[in-house]
């Protein structure tokens, strides 16, 4: 399961970078206030499901206009605060 979640993170991060030019380090800083997040998980370090959810929710809420969300990655529903 962790490898699937890891693959989803990297796929979304790569597409986000392609569409915006934002590096994974900057993405980690914006989503988690942790610019080493993607570097650490690319080296095999673990992460919690809560952290995965936070990153994916941030990506979903900030997904670039006109960029297509990857079809094989479930997109989080907007949170209550975003829907308001």
N, C-alpha and C positions, 0 to 999 in steps of 0.2 A: 504493500500500500504506500509506504513512504516513497518508493521509487516513482510511482505514478504521480504522486503529489509533487515531487521534485521536478519531474518532466513537465507537469502543467505550469509550474512556476517559471521554468526556463523558457518554455514556449511562449508564454504571455510576455515575459520580459523582453525576449528577442523581438517579438512583433511590436511591442511598445517602443523599443529603441529604434527599430526600423522606421516607424511612423513619426517619431518625435525627435530622435537624436539624443534622447536622455539615456545615459549609461546605466548599467545595473547598479553601480555604486550610488549614483544620484537617486535612482528609483528606490533603493533600499533606505536611503536617507529620508526621502519624502514619505514613504509608506510606513516606516518603522522607526525613524530616527536612528538608523543603523546602516552606515555606508559599507559595512563589511559583510552584510547578510548574504548576498549572492556569492561572494568570494568564498565564504566559509562553507556554504552548502555545496558549492562546486568541488570543494576539497573533501566532501563526504561527511561533514559534520551534520548532525541532526537538527531538527526543528520541531516545534510543537504544532499540533493541528490548529491551535488558537493563532499562532503566528502565521501559518498558511492562510487561514481565514482572513486575517487582518490585511495581508498583502493582496489577496485576491479581491477583497472588498474595495480596497483602495484603487486597484487597477480598474475594476469595473466602474467605479464612480468617476474615474479620471481618464477613461479610455478615449483615445483620440477620435475626433469627429471624422467619419469617413473610413476609418480603419475597421476591418472585419475581425470580430472576436473569433478565436480558433474554434472550429466546429466540434472538435473532440474534447474540449475543456468546458465543463459546466460553469456557466456564468452566475455569480451570486446575485440574488435579488437585491434591489436597493434596500438599505437599512431604513428604519422608521425615520431617522433624523434627515436622511437624504430625500425621502418621499415627501416630507413636509414642506 
